[in-house]
Amino acid sequence: MKKSLLETNPYLKDPEMRKKLFRRHVISSSAIEGIHITEEDLERFREERASKDTPKEPTDSNREDND
């Protein structure tokens, strides 16, 4: 089977370089579509998404009683 780009492309093998290239691609592609975002916008989005993906502890108001 043929190797993937992740396995063969030296830029994509390095996780830090891959992250930088991905961010640059998102910003560039968005700008072409007329959506102007910044590195700060992407970081804020990542943080908001991470906080939504984190399971929350149940509180008294949303805890189900199984009595």
Steps between C-alpha positions, in 0.01 A plus 500: 500500500617852421623714794292799605618860476533503878756221471693639203485881514781631724297811588206294621709252698592769752192569721594865565562572132176320406306718746655822364434400139142400579431833670654692209288297256179571695571875512596516132206291378256698713633829362445376145136439595474851651525390862786681671619325815818529705720264698328636812158409356618144438645470851178633656296253293729214609462598867121531473474165327724334758286637784183364333660158447602474866244298699347704776433377851129472571359767729208468740272673249569255214570181695250220453373335816459127469303444824 
